[in-house]
Amino acid sequence: MEKITYEQLRENDGSGGKPAWVAVDGIVYDVTESKRWVVGGHMGLHDAGKDLTRMLSFAPHGKEMLDRFSAIGELEE
């Protein structure tokens, strides 16, 4: 799996026609095609281009929702 830097993750925030990527538990997902991630934002609460691992514990759903999206790489530590 491709290694993705934090800089690459931040750059892909869904703005200006860029893809919307999020990271959870070290895996980066492309959520661009989701209707719930409009212009890089999710439900007015979260932004693409970030590691959302800690925030997921407050979500009304679990990590299984990310199974709908392509895992595109591993976040470099």
One Martini backbone bead per residue (centre of mass of N, CA, C, O) as a GRO file, in nm:
protein
   77
    1MET     BB    1   0.099   0.035   0.020
    2GLU     BB    2   0.084   0.354   0.008
    3LYS     BB    3   0.252   0.634   0.112
    4ILE     BB    4   0.126   0.900   0.322
    5THR     BB    5   0.142   1.216   0.394
    6TYR     BB    6   0.034   1.479   0.573
    7GLU     BB    7   0.055   1.677   0.338
    8GLN     BB    8  -0.117   1.517   0.138
    9LEU     BB    9  -0.367   1.511   0.309
   10ARG     BB   10  -0.410   1.821   0.337
   11GLU     BB   11  -0.432   1.877   0.024
   12ASN     BB   12  -0.685   1.660   0.034
   13ASP     BB   13  -0.979   1.860   0.106
   14GLY     BB   14  -1.195   1.920  -0.147
   15SER     BB   15  -1.087   2.169  -0.268
   16GLY     BB   16  -1.084   2.292  -0.583
   17GLY     BB   17  -1.122   1.978  -0.697
   18LYS     BB   18  -1.014   1.809  -0.489
   19PRO     BB   19  -0.972   1.557  -0.313
   20ALA     BB   20  -1.117   1.355  -0.045
   21TRP     BB   21  -0.937   1.295   0.250
   22VAL     BB   22  -0.902   1.038   0.507
   23ALA     BB   23  -0.798   0.939   0.837
   24VAL     BB   24  -0.784   0.600   0.992
   25ASP     BB   25  -0.575   0.416   1.157
   26GLY     BB   26  -0.352   0.484   0.910
   27ILE     BB   27  -0.577   0.515   0.694
   28VAL     BB   28  -0.649   0.617   0.362
   29TYR     BB   29  -0.938   0.783   0.232
   30ASP     BB   30  -1.169   0.816  -0.040
   31VAL     BB   31  -1.458   1.058  -0.017
   32THR     BB   32  -1.546   1.219  -0.274
   33GLU     BB   33  -1.826   1.052  -0.363
   34SER     BB   34  -1.967   1.151  -0.119
   35LYS     BB   35  -2.261   1.307  -0.007
   36ARG     BB   36  -2.130   1.357   0.296
   37TRP     BB   37  -1.875   1.503   0.124
   38VAL     BB   38  -1.901   1.827   0.080
   39VAL     BB   39  -1.642   2.007  -0.004
   40GLY     BB   40  -1.480   1.854   0.248
   41GLY     BB   41  -1.745   1.809   0.421
   42HIS     BB   42  -1.903   1.675   0.733
   43MET     BB   43  -2.193   1.779   0.862
   44GLY     BB   44  -2.031   2.042   0.972
   45LEU     BB   45  -1.778   1.886   1.150
   46HIS     BB   46  -1.581   1.789   0.914
   47ASP     BB   47  -1.261   1.755   0.755
   48ALA     BB   48  -1.078   1.715   0.508
   49GLY     BB   49  -0.731   1.637   0.545
   50LYS     BB   50  -0.759   1.438   0.800
   51ASP     BB   51  -0.726   1.298   1.115
   52LEU     BB   52  -1.019   1.104   1.252
   53THR     BB   53  -0.979   0.903   1.483
   54ARG     BB   54  -1.085   1.054   1.740
   55MET     BB   55  -1.367   1.146   1.619
   56LEU     BB   56  -1.506   0.865   1.576
   57SER     BB   57  -1.600   0.824   1.879
   58PHE     BB   58  -1.843   1.057   1.822
   59ALA     BB   59  -1.986   0.897   1.627
   60PRO     BB   60  -2.284   0.726   1.504
   61HIS     BB   61  -2.044   0.560   1.388
   62GLY     BB   62  -1.819   0.350   1.251
   63LYS     BB   63  -1.558   0.228   1.062
   64GLU     BB   64  -1.743   0.068   0.858
   65MET     BB   65  -1.808   0.312   0.668
   66LEU     BB   66  -1.520   0.299   0.519
   67ASP     BB   67  -1.574   0.040   0.340
   68ARG     BB   68  -1.702   0.217   0.096
   69PHE     BB   69  -1.404   0.296   0.056
   70SER     BB   70  -1.101   0.374  -0.060
   71ALA     BB   71  -0.794   0.250   0.010
   72ILE     BB   72  -0.489   0.443  -0.067
   73GLY     BB   73  -0.328   0.430   0.219
   74GLU     BB   74  -0.058   0.505   0.435
   75LEU     BB   75   0.022   0.675   0.710
   76GLU     BB   76   0.272   0.850   0.802
   77GLU     BB   77   0.476   0.875   1.111
   0.00000   0.00000   0.00000
